[in-house]
């Protein structure tokens, strides 16, 4: 079963592992980073979304010793006649975290904060950041995804995307309340795990330290110095007029992602031209007051992360000639990739207005940048059928709460949050499942169904999951109360 998504970094692992192989090294003499022509890049884009992805567009930007290039293909939405270009506005998703990492690096270099500083010291006294066994959460923990905080705040009511994730639109008060209630399952610093809560909290803490809001801090420290006039959280009317319409995994138009107090984790919108300005500064093609901060972001911390290294919200991988620095992101309607080769001074940005199980731009960016292999991307699936949701009493939901074993290494955790029931596959995010009967539930993010087989007392004994015509049965091994 391909239920739901996994960490965005892990999805790129297979692409990058090839760069460390002997074959990649042997190909070095014939590979020129960023050397593909506009025609060759356009063919990559046509092959990726030319059939089946109606209303979807990709914009790729390349910078190197020969200058800057922008290659677009596709449309901003189905039926739109406006063509895409380097000024088309996209959501950056988790690439926002890299901006937060750069803000942190800049404040460290200016002596305003320290990486080892507990985030508790930057927050109001009424907020109690969780700790575990004497290990407190530091700024470094937050920016390197080692805080131990969960990914998303399920207990915070959303204002949008109720069918997908909960809690992105949390207010500052809700975020602080969550800190006061949350408990850590692992020690801070002991394990890398994606956390929108963690980086969102860091963005809020840095904003408080600076005496200005996150968006103003972003403008004063990064976007204004770099001349990135189309990079912001709150879009101007002009930016809105240049937006690429987000599309979900089934190519249905979506609305923008609202991040509330978690702005620092995924709230920024930008363009290929603006991201090329950032890359120009990273690669030394323009003078910038952020030069030292950019070096700090890449070098101050490098934690082992499988075949990669995790720096301050950028990932370091080995390319044909040296380090490849990259990051990626995804919202419920768009995806992004940004990467650069410091040794050869080449950078690539790739933006697309569609989301889903497939990563649509990472392999293209790494192929142009480092000669990585291209992935095979299937066409988007048809939308799941519309289903009727009924109300189920919380006492009934409690009978299903527990752990269900699929394989020796794979389990499904079912838990209740208020009147909602959630399912979480090992290593994946948790998603709400919606009742269509007293025992049958369904996902809205995939065309999947979960049926609880109950005993005479009404307690669930097995969980039967069906997706894409495949059925798997998980035996209940543990019961936990809400």
Secondary structure as UniProt FT lines:
FT   HELIX           8..11
FT   HELIX           13..17
FT   HELIX           18..20
FT   HELIX           22..26
FT   HELIX           27..30
FT   TURN            33..34
FT   HELIX           38..49
FT   TURN            50..52
FT   TURN            54..55
FT   STRAND          57..64
FT   TURN            65..66
FT   STRAND          67..75
FT   TURN            78..79
FT   TURN            86..87
FT   STRAND          89..91
FT   TURN            93..94
FT   HELIX           95..109
FT   TURN            110..111
FT   TURN            115..116
FT   HELIX           119..122
FT   TURN            125..126
FT   TURN            133..134
FT   HELIX           139..143
FT   TURN            144..145
FT   TURN            154..155
FT   TURN            162..163
FT   TURN            168..169
FT   HELIX           172..181
FT   TURN            188..189
FT   HELIX           196..210
FT   HELIX           214..218
FT   HELIX           219..223
FT   HELIX           224..226
FT   TURN            229..230
FT   HELIX           237..241
FT   TURN            249..250
FT   HELIX           260..262
FT   HELIX           263..266
FT   STRAND          269..270
FT   HELIX           272..282
FT   TURN            283..284
FT   TURN            289..290
FT   HELIX           291..299
FT   STRAND          303..305
FT   TURN            306..307
FT   STRAND          308..310
FT   STRAND          315..318
FT   STRAND          323..330
FT   STRAND          335..341
FT   TURN            342..345
FT   STRAND          346..352
FT   HELIX           362..370
FT   HELIX           394..398
FT   TURN            399..400
FT   STRAND          402..407
FT   TURN            408..409
FT   STRAND          410..417
FT   TURN            418..419
FT   STRAND          420..425
FT   TURN            426..427
FT   STRAND          430..435
FT   STRAND          440..442
FT   STRAND          448..454
FT   TURN            456..457
FT   STRAND          460..467
FT   TURN            468..469
FT   STRAND          470..479
//
